[in-house]
Each structure stands twice: as structure tokens, then as C-alpha cells.
Amino acid sequence: MVELVKFVLSHLVDHPDQLSIKEIEGETTTVYEITAAKSDLGKIIGKQGKIINSVREVVRAAASKDSNKKIQIEVI
């Protein structure tokens, strides 16, 4: 899943080398923490959060085939 998130977001940002994604697995939830350059945060979030919400939907759809865990994506 980390590769999927990184692939999608690296095509959106100006500085893909500063993009990092940390995976934290819990018993029922997996959290992906995204950190990027300050100038790229707006591109990741999008107007009214539309881009990050779309990324969340894609990742949840891909993860639903693999396991029953909940997926959260947080931008830090």
C-alpha cells in the first residue's frame, strides 16, 4: 500500500524526493502518515480536501481486497 500512495502522490508534487510515507499498523487499523515539503502540502490536500479524499478512497478500495483492516491517511 505504501508504494501505491507514494506512486500517486509523487506525480502530484514538485519535490517527490521530500515525500515520505510512514506505515503504522495496529490491531484493527493501519495509518499512513504523509510528510512532504511545505510548498507541496496544498497540492496533496487540494481544494476543500478533494485530492487527499480521492487518494483515501483509492487506497481503501485497494486495501479492501487484502484485509479487513481500516485504513487512515494523515497529512502531517
C-alpha positions in Angstrom: 0.0 0.0 0.0 2.9 2.4 0.7 4.0 2.0 -2.8 0.6 2.9 -4.2 0.3 6.0 -2.0 3.8 7.1 -2.9 3.2 6.5 -6.7 0.0 8.6 -6.7 1.4 11.4 -4.6 4.8 11.6 -6.3 3.1 12.5 -9.6 1.3 15.4 -7.9 4.1 17.2 -6.0 7.0 19.3 -7.2 9.5 17.7 -4.8 8.9 13.9 -4.8 12.3 13.3 -3.2 11.0 15.0 0.0 7.8 12.9 0.1 7.8 10.2 2.8 5.1 7.8 3.9 5.2 6.1 7.3 3.1 3.0 7.9 1.8 2.3 11.4 0.0 -0.9 11.8 -2.4 -1.5 14.7 -4.7 -4.4 15.5 -7.7 -3.1 13.6 -6.4 0.0 11.8 -3.4 0.9 9.5 -2.4 4.5 9.5 -0.3 6.1 6.7 1.4 9.3 7.8 2.4 11.5 4.8 5.1 14.2 5.2 6.1 16.5 2.3 7.7 19.8 1.6 5.6 22.8 2.8 5.1 24.0 -0.8 3.6 20.7 -1.8 1.0 20.3 1.0 -1.6 22.3 -0.9 -1.2 20.1 -3.9 -1.6 17.0 -1.7 -4.7 18.3 0.1 -6.3 20.1 -2.8 -9.2 22.5 -2.8 -11.5 21.6 0.2 -9.5 18.3 0.6 -10.7 16.8 -2.7 -7.4 15.3 -3.7 -6.5 13.7 -0.4 -10.0 12.3 -0.1 -9.7 10.8 -3.5 -6.4 9.2 -2.5 -8.0 7.8 0.6 -10.8 6.3 -1.4 -8.4 4.6 -3.8 -6.3 3.2 -1.0 -9.3 1.9 0.9 -10.6 0.2 -2.3 -7.2 -1.4 -2.9 -6.9 -2.5 0.8 -10.4 -3.9 1.0 -9.2 -6.8 -1.2 -6.3 -7.6 1.1 -7.7 -7.4 4.6 -10.5 -6.3 6.8 -8.4 -3.6 8.5 -9.5 0.0 8.4 -7.1 2.4 6.6 -6.4 6.0 7.6 -4.3 8.5 5.7 -3.0 11.6 7.6 -1.0 14.5 6.2 1.5 15.8 8.7 
